[in-house]
Amino acid sequence: MILAEKTRSCTLVVSKGQSRNPAKRALEQAIADAGGKIPDLNVLVVPHLYDLPKNGDAISRLREIEGDVILASWIFPRAAHWVLDRNGVGGTPGDVLLGNSDDEDDAAEPEPAAEAQDDSTERMTDLYPRPSRKIFCIDLKSSEDTTEFVGEIQRILGLDSETNDNRSLPIVGGKIESVEETAGRRWYPVIDYSRCTNCMECVDFCLFGVYGVDGVESIMVEQPDNCRKGCPACSRVCPENAIIFPQHKAPAIAGAETEGDEGFKIDLSQLFGAPNAGDDPIATAARERDEQLLLAGRGTVGIDERLKKRQSARSNQPKDELDRLVDTLDEMDL
């Protein structure tokens, strides 16, 4: 199936990484160069997407893009999609096969979900649908082989990879544009509005003024630079796992797709050898928030009444496989 009609314009955006790793820089350049040889494909190279300053040159240029977008970046595709969205580049996710390791047998015979998500729950994207154009987010961590990325781009564009491989592309091709802009490293939450129900729990939990509401009372990250670097606490208390920190070391918090779209119960990095290894997400979030309050010279809060209710509600839910795994590890007294 052709995912992006040839009659529609399409732009390949290559988001450079934060490190100075020469292999990564070479991969980015090779993908941009190969994209520039595909007829009618515009190529835009920008600094690290997550770090871009609001209303800077790169963001302004991204907002000018018309038609579909193929984004190659070093953050997880779900995170990349919603970073674009928060900067005014909206669309619906397009299917990307590169990096999707699901077996064909699994895809053909999916196991029924034990507890299906309530489809009647109204999400923010139900209330405010995004534009119909497709945004295809490719994870640059998926491979070190340029030809695999070129093949995926060709597939998205509906090109025949056997007759339009990297060797047969014309020497002179499309336009490659590069935006040079200073972008210091940042840390802030990104909201996945396809999961968000506008419950406002993040507003109540965060005591640093990061969250706010817009003119139609929708949750938003109002003051991103108020966020405390390294703190993902609000993501742990979100009932829908809709808050992403693209630079966090735990994939579930950084925007990786979770099995069964069920979300994570705990950060497993906290389970092995870390203090308070038995904490549930609520207790972990409260501790992380208190640490940041102390660093800011403020008093601690701990598990307040609202969090106690959330904690009680979680403990009354039926146990899933991960809960049983944690119980087993506790019994082993590791």
N, C-alpha and C positions, 0 to 999 in steps of 0.2 A: 504494500500500500504506500502511495506517495503521501508523505506527511506534510510537506510544504509545497503548494502548487508553484510550478515554475513561473506562472504569470505574476505571482506576488513577489514583492521585493523581500530580500532577506539580508541581514547583516550578521557577520561573524564578529563577535566581541571576544578578544583575548585579554583576560585580566592577569596581569603579571603578579607573581608571588612576592612575599615580603622579604625572603632571604636573598642572598647574593650567590646562591648556588649556581655555578656556571651550567650545569646540566639542565637545570630547570629553565634558565634563561634561553638556552639553546632550543629546548623543546618548544617553548612559547614562540620563539622566532620562526622555527621551522613550520609550525602550524599556521602562523600568520602568513608566511611566504607561500605556503601551499594553497591557502584559502584565496590569496590574491591572484592565483592563476586560474581560479574557477570563474568562468564568465558570469557576469551579472551578480556576483557575490561581493558585497562591500565588506571591508575588513577594518575594524577599529581596535586599536591596542590602547589599553588604559592601565593605570597603576592598580594595585590591589583593590578589588571592588569594595571590600568591607571597610577599608580605610579612607575612602574618598571623602573629602570635605563637602558638606552640604552646599549646594549651589556653586560648586567650583566648576572649572572648565570641563572636566570629564563628565560630571553629572549632567551639566547643560547639554553636552554633546550626546549623551545617552538618551536624553529626553527627546531629542530631535529625530531619533530613529523611527522610520515608518516601516511597517510590515513585520515579518517574523524576525526573531532573534535567536541566534545560536551562540550561547555563552560558554566559553571554556575558562574555568577558574579553578583555584586550588582549595575551595571550600566545598562542602557537600552540596549536591544539586538543590535540595529543598531549601537550604540556607541561602544559596545564591539567588534562587527565584524570589525569595521574600526580601532580600537586600535590594534587588532591583525594584520590587514593588514599593518599598518604603521610600525610594527615591524617585517615584513617579513614572517608572517604566513597568506598566502592568500588562498582563496577558495570562493565558492559561497554559499550564505545563504541557510540553510536548513529550512524546515518548522517546527516550534515549536508551539504546541497547548496550552501548559500551559501558562496561562496569557492572552490568546486571548479570550476576552469576547464577541465577535460578536455573535449575535443570529443566529441560524440555518436559520431562515426565511430570515434574512437580507442577509446571505451568498447565499441562494438559489435564491433570487430575488434582486440583487443589483440595486440601483437606478442609472440611467444614469448620468454621470458627466455633469455638466452644461458647463464646458469648459475643454475639454480633453487636457492633456499635449501634446505638439507637439512631436510626436514620431520621427520626422526627426532630432531633435537636437542630435548632437553627444556628447556622454558622454565619460569620461575618460576610463570607463570600456569597452566601445566599441572599443576604440583605443588599449587598453592594457588589454585584457581579463585575468581574474584571473584563477588559476588552477581549474580543474573540481571537486576536492574533496569538500565535503560538510562540512560546519561549522554551527553547531546548537547552537545558543546562547540562554540560559535560564536565565531569570531574577529571581534572588533569592528573589526579593521583591514580587513575584507573590503569595507566600503562606508561611505559617509557618509549614506546614505538610510535613514531610520528605517523606511519602509514595506517595504524589502527584509528587514530583520530581523523585522518583524512577520509578513510573509508566510512566512518560514522557520519561525517559531515556530508559526504556524497549520498549516503543512504537517506539522510534527512531531506536533502534537496531533490530526491527522486532520480538521482543519476545512476547509471549502470557502472558499478565499480570495476567490472571486468574490462570495459572499453574506455573508462575515464579514470584509470588509476593514476598514481602520482607521476609515473614516467610519461604518460601521454598528455598531461596538462600543458597548455601553451606556455612558452617562455615568457611572453608578455601577456598579462592578464588584467584583472580588475585593480581597483584602487585600494591601497593600504594607507590608512590614516593613523597616526600615533599622537596621543595626547600626553604631553609631559607635564606633570604636576606634582608638587611636593605633597606627600601624604604620610603623615606620621601614624604610628600604630595606635589603633583605637580599641576600645572594649565597651560594647553596649549590647542590649538585647534586641532581637529581631522577632517580630510577631508573625506567626504563620496564621493568616486570617482564614485559611480553609479549615482550621481546627478551632480557632477562637470563637467563643460564644458571648463575648463582651460581659463576662461575669464580674469584672473589676477586682478580682482577688489580688491581682498584681499591684493595683493602685493602693489597696489597703495594706499589703505586705511591705512594699518598698518604702523605706523612710528617707530616701535620698532625692525624692522629687523627680525620678526618671520618667514615670508614667503620667499621662494626663488624658484629656478627652478633647476631641475636635468639636466643630460646630454642630454636629448631629449626635453628640454624646457617644461617640465611638472611641474605644480605647486606642491609644497611640503612644509611641515612645517619644515623649515631648522634649525631654532634656537628656539626650543620649550620653553626653559627656559628663553628666552627674553620676553615672554608674561607677561603682567601685571596681577597679581593675582586678580581674581574677575571681570575682564573686558571681556565681550562677544561682544564688539562693532562690530567686523568684521563679526560676524554671522548675524547681522542685515542688512548688506549691500550686502551680497551674494545673487545674483539674483535667485539662485537655492536652497537656504536653505541647502547648502551642508556642512556648517561648524558647527561642534558639540563641545560643551564644556560639557563633561560628568558629571561634578560636579556642573553645574549650577542648581539653584532652579527651573527655569522654564522648564517644561518637553520638550517643543518644542525645546529649545536651547540645552538641555541635550541629545537629540537623540531619544525622543519618536516619534513613527510614528504619523503623523498628518492626520486628516481625509481627504480622497480624495487625499492624497499625495500633498496637495495644499500648505503646509507650513504655517507659522504664519505671521500675518500682524503686530501685536504688541505684546509686552510682557504685558499680562494683569495685572501682578503685578505692572506695572508702572501706570495702569489706576486708581486704587483706592487709594486715599489718598497720592500719591507720587507727588513731584514737577513736573511741566510741564506735567500734566497728559494727555494733548491732543496731545503730540508729536507723530509724525509718526516714523517708524523705523529709517529713515535716520537722523532725528533730535536727536533721542535718542542715536544713534550710535555716532554722532558728539559730543554730550555732554559727553558721556562716554570716548571718546578718549581724549577730552580736559582735563577731570579730571585727567587722567593718565599722560598726558603731564605735567600738573602743578605739580603733585606729583614727577615727574622725574626732576623738575627744568627747564622745557622747556616752550616755548611759546605756546599759544593755536592757533588752526587753524580754528575751527568752521566748518561751512558748506562751503566747497570749491566749485570751479566751477564744478568739476566732480560730487560731491554729489548733487549740485543744479539741474543738468541735470537729475540725477536719481530720485530726488524728484519730478521734474516736470513730468517725464514719469509715475511715480506711480500715481500721482494725476489725470492724464488723463485717467487712466484705468477705466473700468466700475466697479461700486461698488458691492461688494459681501455681504453676510449676515453679516459678522463680521464688515465690514465698516458701514453697516446700524445700527448695534447694537451700535457702538461707537457714531454715529450721534444721536441716540435716547438718549443715556446717556448724551451727551453734552446738548441736549435740556432740559433734566431734571435738569441741573445745580446742579449735585450732589456735 
